[in-house]
């Protein structure tokens, strides 16, 4: 049985965690409204807009999550020289975040996802984004910044949304530093880049991503075990954490330990950004020397908090403490 006091002490140590976040930057835009009729022009709902929000998304949402949990973090990524890039920088500065790791590439568009939500349900999503590989100039800038920053952090989160930033060279640069310095490297993956992740500390695929990486469906306890052990062996990580939605998460460690952690969420309103919350809490806990199972339990609680909120949400350190204290489920 994991002691609640141990988990609470770990949360109190989060301010000692220093994490470098590298990944695909985007903006999350939400158009809120209500539907009372169907359009006479086509069989689609007419959304009467009542509110619009824009906030940090993608790797920048990981940054937000770490800050909300009490940790320290810097974001390293690329935006375009455009209106949405300007908006991104304004939001970053207004939030008190450093812009030292942000590179502006005139050849790219700043990615933005626009979600239309009515009666607490997403009606449609529009994606405007760049998916091309980085230009040689921008790649060299990223590598140069990465090399200069790595020694200042005790963990790196690779937030891979498949928009062109994460490539073999960037992962190799991180892994070379990890080899000699014991750096924690956590990856929130995209299937097309799985081949780059060999040798990182932990990969956190959701069930669909794990299935795609393994080449078979996870539809039973047996296939779940097969998937976890396959991914561990293939990618040589210390751990694989498969997030499974309503079924919680499953931790596979290289020493053979397997733990299945039931979901904390009581009501699920929106899963947007839940993966960002999982990897943020997990990495922050590992950065302050948590045991694997404790780090996973905390990340599970954090995810349970954010899926109970609408939009791209975060969990605060106080909310996490309250969730741990009030939990009626065994903590394993």
SULPEBEL-V942132 format. One record per residue. RES is the residue in one letter. SS is DSSP state (2 for helix, 1 for strand, 0 for the rest). PSI is psi in degrees with one decimal (999 if undefined). OMEGA is omega in radians with two decimals (NA if undefined). Layout:
RES | SS | PSI | OMEGA
RES | SS | PSI | OMEGA
This chain:
X | 0 | 124.6 | 3.11
X | 0 | 133.4 | -3.09
X | 0 | 129.9 | 3.13
X | 2 | -35.5 | -3.14
X | 2 | -35.9 | 3.09
X | 2 | -44.5 | -3.14
X | 2 | -40.3 | 3.13
X | 2 | -38.0 | 3.09
X | 2 | -37.7 | 3.11
X | 2 | -42.6 | 3.12
X | 2 | -39.3 | 3.12
X | 2 | -22.2 | 3.14
X | 0 | -5.8 | -3.06
X | 2 | -28.7 | -3.12
X | 2 | -10.5 | 3.08
X | 2 | -3.8 | 3.13
X | 0 | 126.2 | 3.12
X | 1 | 116.7 | -3.01
X | 1 | 131.4 | 3.01
X | 1 | 122.1 | 3.13
X | 1 | 122.4 | 3.07
X | 1 | 131.5 | -3.12
X | 1 | -170.2 | -3.07
X | 0 | 121.8 | -3.12
X | 1 | 142.0 | 3.04
X | 1 | 168.2 | 3.00
X | 1 | 142.1 | 3.02
X | 1 | 117.7 | 3.13
X | 1 | 134.7 | 3.14
X | 1 | 126.5 | 3.04
X | 1 | 112.2 | -3.07
X | 1 | 144.2 | 3.13
X | 1 | -168.2 | 3.11
X | 1 | 153.4 | -3.13
X | 1 | 125.8 | 3.10
X | 1 | -4.6 | -3.13
X | 1 | 165.0 | 3.07
X | 1 | 141.9 | -3.12
X | 0 | 137.8 | 3.06
X | 0 | -11.2 | -3.09
X | 0 | -26.6 | -3.11
X | 0 | 157.8 | -3.11
X | 0 | 62.9 | -3.14
X | 0 | 152.3 | 3.12
X | 1 | 145.5 | 3.00
X | 1 | 118.9 | -3.14
X | 1 | 118.5 | 3.05
X | 1 | 109.8 | -3.01
X | 1 | 130.3 | 3.12
X | 1 | -22.6 | -3.08
X | 1 | 149.4 | 3.06
X | 1 | 136.0 | 3.11
X | 1 | 149.0 | 3.01
X | 1 | 136.0 | -3.06
X | 1 | 169.8 | -3.13
X | 1 | 136.1 | -3.13
X | 1 | 177.3 | -3.13
X | 1 | -136.0 | 3.13
X | 2 | -29.0 | 3.12
X | 2 | -26.8 | 3.05
X | 2 | -31.3 | 3.03
X | 2 | -44.5 | 3.08
X | 2 | -46.9 | 3.13
X | 2 | -42.8 | -3.12
X | 2 | -42.1 | -3.14
X | 2 | -45.1 | 3.11
X | 2 | -44.8 | -3.11
X | 2 | -32.9 | -3.13
X | 0 | -4.1 | 3.07
X | 0 | 0.4 | -3.12
X | 0 | 174.7 | 3.09
X | 1 | 139.8 | -3.10
X | 1 | 154.1 | 3.00
X | 1 | 140.1 | 3.14
X | 1 | 130.2 | 3.07
X | 1 | 117.3 | -3.11
X | 1 | -172.9 | -3.00
X | 1 | 136.8 | 2.99
X | 1 | 169.7 | 3.09
X | 1 | 164.1 | 3.05
X | 0 | 74.3 | -3.03
X | 0 | -179.2 | -3.09
X | 2 | -43.9 | -3.13
X | 2 | -30.3 | 3.04
X | 2 | -40.7 | 3.09
X | 2 | -42.1 | 3.11
X | 2 | -40.7 | 3.12
X | 2 | -47.4 | -3.11
X | 2 | -37.5 | 3.11
X | 2 | -44.9 | -3.14
X | 2 | -39.6 | 3.13
X | 2 | -47.6 | -3.13
X | 2 | -42.0 | 3.13
X | 2 | -31.5 | 3.13
X | 0 | -3.5 | 3.14
X | 0 | 18.8 | 3.12
X | 0 | 148.9 | 3.08
X | 0 | 144.8 | 3.06
X | 0 | 11.0 | -3.04
X | 0 | -24.6 | -3.10
X | 0 | 7.8 | -3.07
X | 1 | 124.0 | 3.12
X | 1 | 133.6 | 3.12
X | 1 | 123.8 | -3.14
X | 1 | 114.1 | -3.08
X | 0 | -16.0 | -3.11
X | 0 | -3.4 | -3.07
X | 0 | 159.4 | 2.98
X | 0 | 145.7 | 3.01
X | 0 | 125.6 | -3.10
X | 1 | 137.1 | 3.08
X | 1 | 132.4 | 3.07
X | 1 | 124.4 | -3.13
X | 1 | 119.5 | -3.14
X | 1 | 130.7 | 3.05
X | 1 | 122.0 | -3.04
X | 1 | 128.6 | 3.10
X | 1 | 138.9 | -3.10
X | 0 | 43.1 | 3.09
X | 0 | 16.6 | 3.10
X | 1 | 141.7 | 3.11
X | 1 | 125.3 | -3.12
X | 1 | -43.5 | -3.12
X | 1 | 157.4 | 3.07
X | 1 | 134.9 | 3.07
X | 1 | 129.1 | 3.09
X | 1 | 124.1 | 3.02
X | 1 | 114.4 | -2.95
X | 0 | 165.7 | 3.00
X | 0 | 134.0 | 3.10
X | 0 | -1.1 | -3.11
X | 0 | 156.6 | 3.05
X | 0 | 156.6 | 3.11
X | 0 | 149.3 | 3.00
X | 0 | 158.2 | 3.13
X | 2 | -42.1 | -3.13
X | 2 | -47.6 | -3.11
X | 2 | -39.3 | 3.11
X | 2 | -44.6 | 3.14
X | 2 | -37.1 | 3.09
X | 2 | -44.3 | 3.14
X | 2 | -47.9 | -3.13
X | 2 | -42.6 | 3.14
X | 2 | -45.2 | 3.11
X | 2 | -43.4 | -3.12
X | 2 | -47.4 | -3.13
X | 2 | -35.2 | -3.11
X | 2 | -20.4 | -3.03
X | 2 | -28.5 | -2.95
X | 2 | -37.8 | -3.07
X | 2 | -12.8 | -3.09
X | 2 | -1.2 | -3.01
X | 0 | 152.2 | 3.10
X | 0 | 1.6 | 3.05
X | 1 | 151.1 | 3.05
X | 1 | 132.6 | 2.99
X | 1 | 124.5 | 3.04
X | 1 | 108.6 | -3.10
X | 1 | 91.6 | -2.99
X | 0 | 107.5 | 3.07
X | 0 | 10.0 | 3.07
X | 0 | 29.6 | -3.11
X | 0 | 11.3 | 2.99
X | 0 | -11.5 | -3.09
X | 0 | -47.3 | -3.04
X | 0 | 125.1 | 3.12
X | 0 | 179.0 | -3.06
X | 2 | -42.3 | -3.09
X | 2 | -40.6 | -3.14
X | 2 | -45.9 | 3.12
X | 2 | -40.8 | 3.13
X | 2 | -39.8 | 3.11
X | 2 | -43.1 | 3.12
X | 2 | -42.5 | -3.08
X | 2 | -32.9 | 3.08
X | 2 | -39.8 | 3.10
X | 2 | -40.5 | 3.13
X | 2 | -39.9 | -3.06
X | 2 | -37.0 | -3.05
X | 2 | -7.5 | -3.01
X | 2 | 3.1 | 3.10
X | 0 | 28.4 | -3.13
X | 0 | 139.0 | 3.02
X | 1 | 127.0 | -3.14
X | 1 | 110.7 | -3.13
X | 1 | 137.6 | -3.10
X | 1 | 124.3 | 2.93
X | 1 | 106.9 | -2.81
X | 0 | 164.2 | 2.87
X | 0 | 140.4 | -2.95
X | 2 | -37.9 | -3.06
X | 2 | -17.6 | -3.09
X | 2 | 8.1 | -3.10
X | 2 | -34.3 | -3.08
X | 2 | -19.5 | -3.13
X | 2 | -17.0 | -2.89
X | 0 | 0.0 | -3.06
X | 0 | 123.5 | 3.09
X | 0 | -0.4 | 3.07
X | 0 | 173.0 | -3.11
X | 0 | -48.9 | -3.08
X | 1 | 142.6 | 3.03
X | 1 | 139.2 | -3.06
X | 0 | 66.8 | 3.13
X | 0 | 149.4 | 2.91
X | 1 | 176.6 | -3.03
X | 2 | -40.8 | -3.14
X | 2 | -43.0 | 3.13
X | 2 | -38.7 | 3.10
X | 2 | -41.4 | 3.11
X | 2 | -43.8 | -3.14
X | 2 | -38.2 | -3.14
X | 2 | -32.3 | -3.11
X | 2 | -28.7 | -3.11
X | 0 | 15.0 | 3.07
X | 0 | 161.6 | -3.09
X | 0 | 139.7 | 3.03
X | 0 | 102.9 | -3.07
X | 0 | 13.8 | 3.13
X | 0 | 169.9 | 3.08
X | 2 | -37.0 | -3.12
X | 2 | -45.8 | -3.12
X | 2 | -29.3 | 3.05
X | 2 | -47.1 | 3.10
X | 2 | -42.3 | 3.13
X | 2 | -42.8 | -3.12
X | 2 | -47.3 | -3.12
X | 2 | -45.7 | -3.13
X | 2 | -34.3 | 3.09
X | 2 | -46.8 | -3.11
X | 2 | -39.5 | 3.09
X | 2 | -48.3 | -3.09
X | 2 | -43.5 | -3.06
X | 2 | -37.1 | -3.03
X | 2 | -2.5 | 3.01
X | 0 | 36.0 | -3.13
X | 0 | 165.0 | 3.02
X | 0 | -31.3 | -3.11
X | 1 | 155.7 | 2.97
X | 1 | 128.4 | 3.09
X | 1 | 108.8 | 3.14
X | 1 | 117.8 | 3.10
X | 1 | 136.2 | -2.92
X | 0 | 29.3 | 3.07
X | 2 | -125.8 | -3.08
X | 2 | -14.8 | 3.14
X | 2 | 6.1 | 3.09
X | 0 | -137.0 | -3.13
X | 1 | 156.4 | -3.11
X | 1 | 125.9 | -3.12
X | 1 | 126.6 | 3.09
X | 1 | 122.0 | 3.14
X | 1 | 155.1 | -3.04
X | 0 | -18.6 | 3.10
X | 0 | 3.7 | 3.11
X | 0 | -8.3 | 3.12
X | 0 | 133.1 | 3.08
X | 1 | 128.9 | 3.11
X | 1 | 132.5 | 3.07
X | 1 | 123.0 | -3.04
X | 1 | 115.6 | -3.10
X | 0 | 153.1 | -3.11
X | 0 | 149.6 | 3.10
X | 0 | -28.8 | -3.00
X | 0 | 132.6 | 3.06
X | 0 | -41.8 | 3.09
X | 0 | 132.7 | -3.13
X | 0 | 115.1 | 3.13
X | 0 | -34.3 | -3.04
X | 0 | 123.8 | -3.14
X | 0 | 4.9 | -3.14
X | 0 | 123.0 | 3.07
X | 0 | 4.6 | -3.11
X | 2 | -36.6 | 3.10
X | 2 | -34.5 | 3.08
X | 2 | -40.5 | -3.14
X | 2 | -41.9 | 3.14
X | 2 | -51.3 | -3.07
X | 2 | -28.9 | 3.10
X | 2 | -51.3 | -3.12
X | 2 | -41.9 | 3.12
X | 2 | -50.2 | -3.08
X | 2 | -38.6 | 3.13
X | 2 | -42.5 | 3.11
X | 2 | -44.4 | 3.12
X | 2 | -35.2 | -3.13
X | 2 | -25.3 | 3.10
X | 0 | 25.5 | 2.96
X | 0 | 29.1 | 3.07
X | 0 | 152.0 | 2.97
X | 0 | 156.3 | -3.09
X | 2 | -46.9 | -3.06
X | 2 | -37.3 | 3.11
X | 2 | -41.6 | 3.11
X | 2 | -39.8 | -3.14
X | 2 | -40.1 | 3.11
X | 2 | -42.8 | 3.13
X | 2 | -40.7 | 3.12
X | 2 | -32.4 | 3.10
X | 2 | -42.4 | 3.08
X | 2 | -43.6 | -3.13
X | 2 | -42.6 | 3.12
X | 2 | -39.3 | 3.12
X | 2 | -30.4 | 3.10
X | 2 | -48.0 | -3.00
X | 2 | -30.2 | 3.13
X | 0 | -11.5 | 3.05
X | 0 | 5.4 | 3.12
X | 0 | 155.3 | 3.08
X | 0 | 143.6 | 3.09
X | 0 | -173.8 | 3.12
X | 0 | 95.9 | -2.96
X | 0 | 168.3 | 3.05
X | 0 | 165.1 | 3.04
X | 0 | 131.8 | 3.12
X | 0 | 163.3 | 3.10
X | 2 | -39.7 | -3.14
X | 2 | -41.0 | 3.09
X | 2 | -38.9 | 3.13
X | 2 | -42.9 | 3.08
X | 2 | -45.1 | -3.13
X | 2 | -40.9 | 3.13
X | 2 | -43.6 | 3.12
X | 2 | -44.6 | -3.10
X | 2 | -36.4 | -3.04
X | 2 | -5.6 | -3.09
X | 0 | 131.7 | 3.11
X | 0 | -11.3 | -3.13
X | 0 | 151.4 | 3.03
X | 0 | 143.5 | -3.13
X | 0 | 16.1 | 3.12
X | 0 | 999 | NA
